[in-house]
Amino acid sequence: MSPVRGIEVDDLELRAELVATTLAMCAARLNTGSSGNASVRTAGGMLITPSGLAPDACTPEDMVVVDADGRADARLAPSSEWRLHHDLYAHRPEAGAIIHAHAPFATALACQRLEIPPFHYMIARFGGNTVRCAKYATFGTQALSDHIAAAIADRSACLMANHGMLVFGRNLANALALAIEFETLCEQYWRVRQLGKPVLLSDSEMREVVERFRWYGKPAEQLPE
Ligand SMILES: [Zn+2]
């Protein structure tokens, strides 16, 4: 395969992985049509899905390179939400890949502008006792990016008021798995609310879970007593 303009051959694998991630987002019903987007951190900035193109119409060459200064170098425009991806990589060094989706249950909660409380211990997977909802601002604006930075502080997920959800992970596979887990939790919370007020876990119960998740997936010899 020949190199695309300005792109190293190695990056073609990452481009293909990004396309595969967006197709998997559709298969998991996180997204439909051209809504939602995904990106992955690169040495010089990020690789992000293009604006307004449905995942099943995308090729690896359609993925857009955006450098650390926010300059795009491609024949297609980057996703209209490129700014919030760019800002999140700048502020959160642990973010290796980001997924934004209008997933049905997350979006339903986001349209109620709800903060998700510790109704289930798996909330701790996203870094704390709650998952916050970022304030509303028009899509693609700096104001929306700023609201997300505040809502996702010390967390790896947030809802976006009257819009959807944002999740980041170590890499594309991790971000996708977390996005699917998050939408599942949103569905569970949506169902629980049909039954009335859920019983919430206490701060100390959640502290213990957050601590355990810190060691989740680590080799046995590194685990605490
Ligand atoms: Zn959106």
Residues whose N, C-alpha, C, O or C-beta is under 5 A from the ligand:
A	BS01	ZN	G36
